[in-house]
Amino acid sequence: MNILIVEDDHRIADFLQRGLRAEGMRVQVARNGRDGLDLARAAWKEQSAGGETTLVILDIMLGDITGLEVCQTLRAAQVELPILVLTALSTVEDRVAGLRLGADDYLCKPFDFEELLARIEALRRRGRGLKAAATTVLRVADLELDRTTMKVTRAGKVVALTVRELALLELLMSAPGRLFSRERILANVWGVNEDPLTNIVDVYIGRLRNKIDSGAVPLIHTQRGLGYRLEADPAAGRTPAD
């Protein structure tokens, strides 16, 4: 995924750029609103021609024009890149203004980087103007999830799951072998209002294991203190801690 950061605070912009590149994303930085508009328009043109998706991380308090003006201008021009507003303004009125002008999500400074990654992941999955869709059927070993019917089978046998269990399983199966932290799972499956200290993720992982892994080769694996992954062969390339 491509990320466009529109941020005039050099310290924050550099921090975001380093962190997101470390996550394997391609990052551009605009230091003011007008440059952000130009880069966003170019990214949308490329994406509309079949190029890769770009997500915009947009600060509101920019030096030349505000982030809200950037957002409004892009939406008026039908530039449908997903926009995550990042700002120190934290009142309800500020959040509502950003969302009404076309932002897709809102994160207040100071922020946790893990939560930012979770928001990006959530926008990528549901997002505005993203290239449609992914594979209809997800498969990991003998486990299958049909995204059209939301039917799950293991070794050909139907597995009955609740709506929330399905959402959790789809997230894990969307990237086999990828480690998902509890915070990222919370943001994607339950939404950002869920208390991050809750053990609800562990409870639902336990439910999935009982329904999917019981009596079969385990596919859901824990990396202690870090999170969960779903894969057929966790031993390959993994450390004994997994």
Salt bridges, closest charged atoms under 4 A:
GLU7 OE1 - LYS109 NZ 3.05
ASP14 OD1 - ARG31 NH2 3.18
ASP38 OD1 - ARG41 NH1 3.43
GLU52 OE1 - ARG26 NH2 2.16
ASP59 OD1 - LYS109 NZ 3.22
ASP64 OD2 - ARG34 NH1 3.59
GLU80 OE1 - ARG128 NH1 2.91
ASP104 OD2 - ARG75 NH2 2.90
ASP104 OD1 - ARG128 NE 2.95
ASP105 OD1 - ARG119 NH1 2.99
GLU114 OE2 - ARG184 NH2 3.39
GLU115 OE2 - ARG119 NH2 2.67
GLU121 OE1 - ARG124 NH2 2.65
GLU121 OE1 - ARG178 NH1 3.29
ASP142 OD1 - ARG154 NE 2.55
GLU144 OE2 - ARG139 NE 2.97
GLU165 OE1 - LYS211 NZ 2.79
GLU170 OE1 - ARG125 NH2 3.98
GLU170 OE2 - ARG147 NE 2.89
ASP202 OD1 - ARG182 NE 2.86
ASP213 OD1 - ARG154 NH1 3.27
GLU231 OE2 - ARG229 NE 3.46
GLU231 OE2 - ARG238 NE 3.16
ASP242 OD2 - ARG229 NH1 3.01
